[in-house]
Amino acid sequence: MAQSILQVYVHLVFSTAGRVHFFTEKETKERLFGYMMGVMKKLQAPVLAIGGGEEHVHILHRMPKNLNYEELTSRLKANSSRFAKTMGDRYSKFGWNRGFAGFSVSRWDIDMIVGYIRKQERHHNTEIYKAELERLLAEHGAEFDNRHLWD
């Protein structure tokens, strides 16, 4: 083939360092998530949906052809962390957790995942992040060691 084509979608999930509840204000969350969408666009990983709770983020995006996943998430976290620290004194110690979870998404399930991500604030009235992540890992058959899942 003369052209490289990659049509892979990923549901990415990660949390703030120490799962600190930084995103308590809607405006702050929207600013940061908007910035993150711009970073992902520059990395050629367009975002279909972004949302989250007070201490974590969910992103549905298309995989870029030119970066491995570790590099993609590292660049996203580094850039957005630097940006967050400019949003005021409260964010001077802001950072993301080292790890992440990424789940493949079939094109037939995109609308369902977009809806799930858009309902994150409401969703977390009934399920805490830790339980949500453990449920997502189990639903996707991901192998993990619970001793190393949380910082």
C-alpha positions in Angstrom: 0.0 0.0 0.0 1.2 3.5 -0.8 -0.7 5.0 2.1 -0.8 4.2 5.8 -4.3 4.1 7.3 -5.2 3.7 10.9 -8.8 3.8 12.2 -8.5 2.8 15.8 -10.5 4.3 18.6 -9.4 4.3 22.3 -11.2 5.2 25.5 -8.5 6.6 27.7 -8.8 7.0 31.5 -6.4 8.5 34.0 -6.5 10.5 37.2 -4.8 13.3 39.0 -1.8 12.5 41.1 -3.0 11.1 44.4 -6.6 11.3 43.0 -6.8 14.9 44.4 -10.2 16.5 43.5 -8.9 19.4 41.4 -11.9 19.6 39.1 -14.6 21.0 41.4 -15.4 24.0 39.3 -17.1 23.5 36.0 -15.3 26.4 34.3 -11.9 25.1 35.3 -12.7 21.6 34.1 -14.0 23.0 30.8 -10.8 25.1 30.3 -8.5 22.3 31.0 -10.4 19.7 28.9 -10.6 22.2 26.0 -6.8 22.6 26.2 -6.4 18.9 26.3 -8.5 18.5 23.1 -6.2 21.0 21.4 -3.1 19.0 22.5 -4.7 15.8 21.2 -5.5 17.5 17.8 -1.9 18.6 17.5 -0.8 15.1 18.2 -3.1 13.9 15.4 -5.3 12.0 17.9 -8.7 13.8 17.4 -11.0 13.7 20.4 -14.6 12.5 20.0 -15.5 13.1 23.7 -13.9 14.3 26.9 -15.3 14.4 30.4 -14.6 13.2 33.9 -15.1 13.5 37.6 -13.4 15.8 40.1 -10.2 13.7 40.0 -10.0 11.9 36.6 -10.6 12.2 32.9 -12.1 10.1 30.2 -11.1 10.7 26.6 -12.5 8.9 23.5 -10.1 9.6 20.6 -8.7 8.2 17.4 -5.2 6.8 17.6 -2.5 8.7 15.7 -0.3 6.9 13.1 2.9 8.5 14.3 3.1 7.9 18.0 3.0 5.0 20.4 0.5 5.1 23.2 3.0 5.8 26.0 4.4 8.8 24.1 0.9 10.1 23.3 -0.3 9.9 26.9 3.0 11.3 28.2 2.8 14.3 25.9 -0.8 14.9 26.8 -0.2 14.8 30.5 2.9 16.9 30.4 1.4 19.7 28.3 -2.0 19.8 30.2 -0.2 19.7 33.6 1.9 22.7 32.6 -1.3 24.5 31.5 -3.2 23.6 34.6 -0.5 25.2 36.8 -1.1 28.5 35.1 -4.8 28.5 36.2 -4.1 29.9 39.7 -2.4 29.1 43.0 -4.8 26.2 43.7 -3.2 24.3 40.8 0.4 25.0 41.5 1.0 21.4 42.6 -1.3 19.9 39.9 -0.1 16.7 38.3 -1.4 13.6 36.7 -1.0 10.0 38.0 1.8 8.1 36.2 -0.4 5.4 34.7 -3.5 5.2 32.5 -6.0 2.7 31.2 -6.8 2.5 27.5 -9.6 0.4 26.1 -10.3 -0.3 22.4 -13.6 0.9 21.1 -15.4 -0.6 18.1 -16.8 1.9 15.6 -20.2 0.5 16.4 -19.8 1.4 20.1 -18.6 5.0 19.6 -22.0 6.6 20.3 -22.4 4.6 23.4 -19.0 5.6 24.8 -19.5 9.2 23.8 -22.8 9.2 25.8 -21.0 7.5 28.8 -18.3 10.1 28.8 -20.7 13.0 28.5 -22.6 11.7 31.5 -19.6 11.5 33.8 -20.7 14.2 36.3 -24.1 12.6 36.8 -22.6 9.1 36.8 -20.3 9.9 39.7 -23.2 10.7 42.0 -23.6 6.9 42.3 -20.2 5.4 41.6 -16.8 6.5 42.8 -13.8 6.6 40.4 -12.0 3.7 42.0 -15.0 1.4 41.6 -15.6 2.7 38.1 -12.0 2.0 36.9 -12.0 -1.5 38.5 -15.4 -2.2 36.8 -14.1 -1.0 33.4 -10.9 -3.1 33.8 -13.0 -6.2 34.6 -15.5 -5.5 31.7 -12.6 -5.4 29.3 -10.8 -8.4 30.6 -7.7 -6.4 31.5 -5.2 -8.1 33.7 -4.0 -5.9 36.6 -2.5 -6.2 40.1 -4.7 -4.3 42.5 -1.6 -3.7 44.7 -0.1 -1.5 42.0 -3.3 0.0 40.6 -3.5 2.8 43.1 -0.7 5.2 44.2 
